[in-house]
């Protein structure tokens, strides 16, 4: 199944070139992170179709996933 992925800020270097990742059916956010070689502790917020999600959340074909790291600044 194809999943659309956006990686923000410090995670941008992990983003797939075409913005799409093909995962096995019944894939989860943890599978996506593993596929992209992103350490789970580097991702603070996960959104699936603009709704908050957990690392164990299931993915379905054509989902839009946003991966957001902790953001600091002043």
WOHUVEN-V921286 format. One record per helix or strand. SS is the DSSP state (A for helix, B for strand). FROM is the first residue (numbers start at 1). LEN is the number of residues. If there is no record, write none. Layout:
[[SS;FROM;LEN] [SS;FROM;LEN]]
This chain:
[[B;2;6] [A;9;6] [B;20;3] [B;28;1] [A;29;8] [A;40;3] [B;45;4] [B;51;3] [B;58;1] [B;64;5]]
